[in-house]
Amino acid sequence: MRTIYNWRTFSLEAVVVLFALLFAFPLYLTVINAFKSYDQVVLATISLPQKLDLSNFMTVWKQIKFPTAFMNSLIITVCSVSGILLFSSMTAYKLVRSPGWLSSVIFFTVLSAMIVPFQTMMIPLVKVAKDMHLINSIPGIIAVYLGFGTSMALFLFHGFIKGIPLELEDSAKIDGCSPIGVFFRIVFPLLTPITVSVAILKTLQIWNDFLLPLLMLSGKNNQTIPLSYFIYFGEYVNQWHLALAAVVLSVLPVLILYLFSQKYIIQGIMTGAIKG
């Protein structure tokens, strides 16, 4: 029995390692080719660079105005994620603490937006955004992200809040705490795992998004990072060495954030899904 158990354990670990290598391989190619010239990328894609040449990063920094694109991405991501966390958590709290048919209808109506593909709404979205003067506007795209990012966040917060005992809130109310105070002083601090999970997932989605900024941000000074380095992909020639250098620069902030927060992501998603 012990031999069978060891064999199963070894097989499982081997599969995990294999999948880890498969997922890490594209990242490996991206990083090593960011330090190569165009010819080296084409002729020796898999091999390590002969030297750590930072010229690609310097070129990208100047050509796409990386500091401007970075600040645009940062402002859009921070404002959008903050709004999603605030509105979704408060809405989920109200729906959970006000059970009834109306709360159920609102909850499932919001969740139904998750099954509608974004591509089916692109043309109406652009038309409505244009009529409301939201095109080529950073506040405009933030407003759109707030609308599209609410469904999944509401679902996760809704499931997590169900596990918070009502006795904690009742004690705070007896002490004279207002409903808003109960939420921000008692409930919201207990939502830290799911809040971090939603924040990371939405940060990854919004930071790396290309399609919505392409539809709404036409001015060069308003471009995000994924939109700015699209200039390296032409009809006949792709400047892979510069594009990959731009990808590395754009991935670093999110990668660092994810590495420090991954335990909260797993904990929050598992708890929210099970209790939901």
C-alpha positions in Angstrom: 0.0 0.0 0.0 2.8 2.4 0.8 4.4 1.7 -2.6 1.1 2.5 -4.4 0.7 5.7 -2.3 4.2 6.8 -3.1 3.7 6.1 -6.8 0.5 8.2 -6.8 2.2 11.0 -5.0 5.1 11.0 -7.4 2.8 10.9 -10.4 0.7 13.9 -9.1 3.9 15.9 -8.3 5.2 15.1 -11.8 2.0 16.3 -13.4 2.1 19.5 -11.3 5.7 20.2 -12.3 4.9 19.5 -16.0 2.1 22.0 -16.0 4.2 24.5 -14.1 6.9 24.3 -16.8 4.3 24.7 -19.5 2.9 27.8 -18.0 6.3 29.2 -17.2 7.8 28.6 -20.7 6.0 31.6 -22.4 7.3 33.9 -19.5 10.8 32.5 -20.1 10.7 33.3 -23.8 9.4 36.8 -23.1 12.1 37.7 -20.6 15.1 36.2 -22.5 14.1 37.7 -25.9 13.5 41.1 -24.4 17.3 41.4 -24.1 18.0 40.3 -27.7 18.2 42.1 -31.0 15.6 41.4 -33.7 17.9 39.0 -35.5 18.7 37.1 -32.4 15.0 36.8 -31.5 14.2 35.3 -34.9 17.3 33.0 -35.3 17.8 31.9 -31.6 14.4 32.2 -29.9 14.9 29.7 -27.2 18.6 30.2 -26.3 19.7 32.6 -23.6 20.9 36.1 -24.7 24.7 36.5 -25.2 24.6 39.6 -23.0 22.1 41.6 -21.0 21.5 44.4 -23.4 19.2 47.1 -22.0 18.9 49.1 -25.2 15.5 47.6 -26.0 14.1 48.9 -22.7 15.6 52.3 -23.3 14.1 52.5 -26.8 10.7 51.4 -25.6 10.8 53.9 -22.7 11.2 56.8 -25.2 9.2 55.7 -28.2 5.9 54.8 -26.5 6.3 57.4 -23.7 6.2 54.7 -21.2 5.9 57.0 -18.1 2.7 58.5 -19.5 1.3 55.2 -20.5 2.2 53.8 -17.1 0.4 56.6 -15.3 -2.7 56.2 -17.4 -2.8 52.5 -16.7 -2.2 53.1 -13.0 -4.9 55.8 -12.7 -7.5 53.7 -14.6 -6.7 50.5 -12.7 -6.6 52.0 -9.2 -9.8 54.1 -9.7 -11.7 51.2 -11.3 -10.6 48.6 -8.8 -11.3 50.9 -5.9 -14.8 51.7 -7.2 -15.6 48.0 -7.9 -14.5 47.0 -4.4 -16.5 49.7 -2.7 -19.8 49.4 -4.7 -19.7 45.6 -4.9 -19.0 45.0 -1.2 -21.7 47.5 -0.1 -24.2 46.1 -2.5 -23.5 42.5 -1.5 -23.8 43.4 2.2 -27.2 45.0 1.6 -28.5 42.1 -0.5 -27.3 39.5 2.1 -28.7 41.4 5.1 -32.0 42.1 3.3 -33.3 38.7 2.3 -36.3 38.5 0.1 -37.5 38.1 -3.5 -36.4 41.6 -4.5 -32.8 41.0 -3.3 -32.7 37.6 -5.2 -34.0 39.3 -8.4 -31.4 42.0 -8.1 -28.6 39.5 -7.3 -29.4 37.2 -10.2 -30.0 40.1 -12.6 -26.5 41.4 -11.9 -25.0 38.0 -12.2 -26.6 37.4 -15.6 -24.3 40.0 -17.0 -21.4 37.6 -16.5 -22.7 35.2 -19.2 -23.1 38.0 -21.9 -19.9 38.1 -24.1 -18.3 41.6 -24.3 -18.1 41.3 -28.1 -21.9 41.4 -28.4 -22.0 44.8 -26.6 -19.1 46.5 -28.3 -21.0 48.5 -30.9 -23.8 49.6 -28.6 -21.3 50.5 -25.9 -19.3 52.7 -28.2 -22.4 54.5 -29.4 -23.7 55.1 -25.9 -20.2 56.2 -24.7 -20.0 58.6 -27.7 -23.4 60.1 -27.0 -22.4 60.6 -23.3 -19.0 62.2 -24.3 -17.1 59.4 -22.6 -14.9 58.5 -25.6 -11.2 59.4 -25.3 -11.7 60.1 -21.6 -10.0 58.4 -18.7 -13.0 59.0 -16.4 -15.2 57.6 -19.1 -13.4 54.3 -19.4 -13.2 54.1 -15.6 -17.0 54.3 -15.5 -17.3 51.5 -18.0 -15.0 49.3 -16.0 -17.1 49.9 -12.9 -20.1 48.6 -14.8 -18.5 45.5 -16.3 -16.5 44.6 -13.2 -19.3 44.5 -10.7 -20.9 41.1 -11.5 -18.1 38.8 -10.5 -17.0 40.9 -7.5 -20.6 41.0 -6.2 -20.8 37.2 -6.5 -17.7 36.7 -4.4 -18.5 39.3 -1.8 -22.1 37.9 -1.5 -20.8 34.4 -0.7 -18.2 35.6 1.8 -20.6 37.9 3.7 -22.9 35.0 4.4 -20.3 33.5 6.7 -20.0 36.6 8.9 -22.1 36.1 12.2 -24.9 38.6 12.7 -24.0 38.8 16.4 -21.0 40.9 15.7 -23.2 43.5 13.9 -25.9 43.4 16.6 -23.3 44.1 19.3 -22.1 47.1 17.3 -25.6 48.4 16.9 -26.3 48.1 20.6 -23.2 50.2 21.2 -24.8 52.9 19.0 -23.0 52.3 15.7 -24.8 53.4 12.6 -25.4 51.0 9.7 -22.6 52.7 7.7 -20.4 52.4 10.7 -21.2 48.7 11.2 -20.2 48.0 7.6 -16.9 49.9 7.6 -15.9 49.2 11.2 -17.1 45.6 11.6 -17.9 43.9 8.3 -15.4 45.4 5.9 -12.3 44.5 7.9 -13.5 40.9 8.0 -13.6 40.9 4.2 -9.9 41.3 3.8 -9.2 37.9 2.1 -12.0 38.3 -0.5 -11.2 42.0 -1.0 -7.6 41.2 -1.8 -8.7 38.4 -4.1 -11.1 40.6 -6.1 -8.6 43.4 -6.2 -5.9 41.3 -7.7 -8.1 39.6 -10.2 -9.6 42.9 -11.4 -6.2 44.5 -11.4 -4.8 41.8 -13.7 -7.9 42.1 -15.9 -7.9 45.9 -16.3 -4.1 46.4 -16.4 -3.7 43.9 -19.2 -6.9 44.8 -21.1 -6.5 45.8 -24.7 -9.9 45.8 -26.4 -11.8 48.3 -24.3 -9.0 50.9 -24.3 -8.7 50.4 -28.1 -12.4 51.2 -28.4 -12.5 54.2 -26.1 -9.1 55.8 -26.0 -8.0 57.2 -29.3 -5.7 60.0 -28.1 -2.0 59.1 -27.7 -1.7 60.9 -24.4 -4.5 58.7 -23.0 -3.2 55.4 -24.1 -2.6 52.5 -21.6 0.5 50.3 -21.7 -1.0 47.4 -23.8 -2.4 50.0 -26.3 0.9 51.9 -26.5 3.2 49.0 -27.5 0.8 47.9 -30.2 2.8 50.1 -32.6 5.4 47.4 -32.7 3.1 45.0 -34.5 2.8 46.1 -38.1 1.2 44.6 -41.2 4.4 43.2 -42.6 7.0 43.4 -39.8 6.7 42.8 -36.1 9.4 44.3 -33.9 9.4 41.4 -31.4 12.4 42.5 -29.5 10.9 45.9 -28.6 7.4 44.5 -28.1 8.7 41.9 -25.6 10.7 44.5 -23.7 7.5 46.5 -23.4 5.6 43.5 -22.2 8.3 42.8 -19.5 8.0 46.4 -18.3 4.2 46.2 -18.1 4.1 42.8 -16.3 6.6 43.7 -13.5 4.3 45.8 -11.3 1.4 43.3 -11.5 3.7 40.3 -11.0 5.2 41.8 -7.8 1.7 42.5 -6.5 0.5 39.0 -7.3 3.5 37.3 -5.6 2.8 39.2 -2.3 -0.9 38.5 -2.4 -1.4 35.0 -3.9 -2.4 33.4 -0.5 -5.2 35.8 -0.1 -6.4 35.1 -3.7 -6.8 31.4 -3.1 -8.3 31.8 0.4 -10.8 34.4 -0.8 -12.0 32.6 -3.9 -12.4 29.2 -2.1 -14.3 30.7 0.8 -16.5 32.9 -1.4 -17.3 30.1 -3.8 -18.1 27.5 -1.1 -20.3 29.9 1.0 -22.0 31.3 -2.1 
